[in-house]
Amino acid sequence: MNFNRDRFLHYLRNLIAIGSPSGYTHKVMKYIEKELTNLGVPYEVTNKGAIVVSFDGENKDYQRTFSAHVDTLGAMVKLIKSNGALSFIPIGGFLMASVEGENCVIETQSGKTFSGTIQSTKPSVHISGSDATDLKRVPENMEIILDEKVFSKADVESLGINVGDFVCIDTRFTVTESGFIKSRYLDDKASAAALLYCIEHIKTYSLTLPHTVNFFISNYEEVGHGATAGIPENTREFIAVDMGAPGLDQNSSEYAVCICAKDSSGPYDYDLRSKLIDICIKEEIPYKVDIYPFYGSDASAALRAGWDVKTALIGPGVFASHGYERTHMESLEATTRLVLNYCCK
């Protein structure tokens, strides 16, 4: 396949631009529905709001399902303080230090949005001295400062901001000339872009598939139950397309597709992993096998829910996961090529 970088970035850029912390994904799902409609690709929406696209293959009883998730990390307003600042609670697991000083948007129940900045409660060394630097970065020591003239809880409430409103953190999406993509939420919108690209490719070229292939766009992965329900009934192989995690003492790479042998939920299916590695070797797709001790996926969730499926986990290498992340086009291309090649085997 000839990888169309611009088409891939079309999907990735648009997905990243839509705030979608877990529990607040309706906007990004509507965008995906619009893209699928434009492609003329039928889809179904599960009761929980996930999107399922299916392409019939010769074997309809032994189906392969690929998943990617578009729900992300984020936050929720926990308390409106007496001085007009907002306390927040994280959605998903991220380091508080990674969001300090970041711009954000508060999405209110009425549909109005307000901008703000995430700061520690002692953001200035000129005021707090060493207390500012020594302050532990934990949720109770962090707050959102609104870009509004507010001085009290009543002032904030008059804007329509309330406890339970979602907070979307600025992504700072950047593509460099050298092929790096830097952004929040490459986990897992990079993989979702790969699946949308694959869907378009299968539709455009009317690929012949030996097995029925499903694409499951998940909307609750970050909180652990994305693929516990709603995956196609005849799924026999469930392949989560999620990030690999390059870093200290890891084998993963930003320039290859990463194949996970084991994560916190245990080993993935050995035979399925072997098939994926064989494809990488035969098709000269750069790959790395790795182990992630503090990781779980939608494949893990499917197994916990009792699905009798073989599972695998693959994806682009994403550096600084759950922070300000980075990957490279080579890793995105390798992941996309592996998915498409496996669909056709």
Protein Blocks (a to p, Z undefined) as FASTA:
>chain_A
ZZdfklmmmmmmmmmmpgcdehiamlmmmmmmmmmmmnopacdddfkopacdddddfblm
bccdddddfbdcddddfbdcfkopacdddedjddfklmgoiacddddfkopacddddddf
blbfklnmmmlmmpccdfklgccddfbdcfbfklmmmnopaehiacdddfkiacdfkopa
cdehklamlmmmmmmmmmmmmmmnopacfbdcdddddfklmnopmmmgopafklcbdcdd
ddddedehiabdfkbccddfbdfkopcdfklmmmmmmmmmmnopacdddddfkbccfklm
mmmnopacdddddddddehihiacdddfklmmmmmmmmmmmmmZZ
